[in-house]
Amino acid sequence: MNYEKPSYRHFIQSRCQTNPCIIGLAEHVGCGSGAASTIVTLDYPQSGPPAPSPLTIAEANLAELIYATSTIHGRILIVENIRPHLISLLGEILDIDPIFFAGHITTDFKDIEKAPPPPSLALFPSQIAERGYLHLHYQQVLDLGSIDPFRSSSYSLKSDSNIPRNIRRLPHLSERQLALARACCSVLVKKIKGSWICLILVDPAVKTIIETLRSGDQKAYPSMLLHGGFEDFVQSASFASFTSVTTDRSWDKESILSSLIHYFRNQPPGFAASEPSILSLGYYPIRIVLAEWILYTHLMSRYFKYYEYTLHGIENRLHDSDIIDLQRWRRRSMQSQHKLILLSEFVDYWLPQEADKQPWNLIRKDIKHVLSQIEHYHRSLEHTVPVATSMVQLLDSRRWMLEAANVSRLTFIALVFVPLSWVASVFSMSENYSPGHENFWVYFATALPVLFLVLILSAVQWDQVVGKLKETAALLSQ
């Protein structure tokens, strides 16, 4: 009898029973083939120049390349826009725990009754750090251009990558439409045949975002990083070196892949080609992600200012949507703090193994700085939400009072009009009582007393009258 050899996909499905947090990964690897991934290797030879040269390889040659380790200390393998088949291939060759891939694939926070939490929430930070899985979750600020095409667009959008990332449309600023895109960069180090291999998974640049319409169709919009992306964090070149170097050292900062290739031209702090640590290999990815977080904190500051001015002119705004946006920012800031805490725990766990701790002490300070900024705006938003809610309630009460006053005016008009029109309809049966005839005065003599009687009856507090009658009846019955 022939038995089918278990595949990595079967392994993922079996692990779902013990680790429900990888259910999202199991669903993802069952999807279609997806777009082609970009694979770049940086080899560190046992003899040769210390600066690695990037080499783009085809997916068909990946397995052969991974096993060819006889002449190198190790290899950095960067995969951009990884597709489901490549997950299975790398998982089998490198014997990777599915939780690592699940932490990269599943970055959204679905309701607990609909799906289990992702590994970043299901596992303790110490568990993730202990396994050596460095997942750098961050937000990218997108510039979608003019607000005009997005006036009726939905809040929830998606990227067009193999792993569809959530993109959230923000309230427009200065007639510009901004958005936040979730992204992740994952780092893992494995030993294979006496050498090491560092697998880095990155998302592609968000050039196009997708909106799913109510009809089920999809609509695409172009996008770009706000102001060209993050700030360069290495020491800038002097003017003298700028004039003496003829090669072009620029790179596409919208692509994390291009940025990593650019920075890995120089060895990161604490890097040893024979056996590098996970922190040394994760130094440049961490620096890039922290630079993205800095831009995110500036965006929070801008929107906090936006909502402060909103409270001054709130009568001319959509009150309910403002409250919803404030609550979204509050939840978003809590999630952002959690992502940075995971990074801080990872650095603290592996730092004792580093000989040179100075660069990592600076990174820890930078993480604390970003966390303090997010915490500051988080507290400010928490204070703003009840104030805005109270103002909306007061405005609703004022609007209700104005509507009640208008109803009272209409009621008074009706009380005057109905008896007069009723008397007019009675006297209209005879021409002697019509205007211009001798008995026209009879209309006023009859209509005015009826009008006064109706007004008096409408002004009577009938609840009090009924109460008095009941009290009188009770006294008479004693």
Secondary structure, DSSP 8 states (H G I E B T S, - for coil): -------HHHHHHHHTTT-GGGHHHHHHHTS---S--EEEEEEEESSS-SS--EEEE-GGGHHHHHH--TTEEEEEEEEES--HHHHHHHHHHHT--HHHHHHHH------TTTS---HHHHS-HHHHHHHT-EEEEEEEEEEEEESGGGTT--SEEEESSSS--EEEE---BTTEEEEEEEEEEEEEEEEETTEEEEEEEE-----EEEEE-TTS-EEEEE-EEGGGSS---S----HHHHHH--S-----TT-HHHHHHHHTTS--TT--SSS--HHHHTHHHHHHHHHHHHHHHHHHHHHHHHHHHHHHTGGGS-HHHHHHHHHHHHHHHHHHHHHHHHHHHHHHHHGGG-S--HHHHHHHHHHHHHHHHHHHHHHHHHHHHHHHHHHHHHHHHHHHHHHHHHHHHHHHHHHHHHHHHHHHHHHTTSGGGSTTSTTTHHHHHHHHHHHHHHHHHHHS-HHHHHHHHHHHHHHHH-
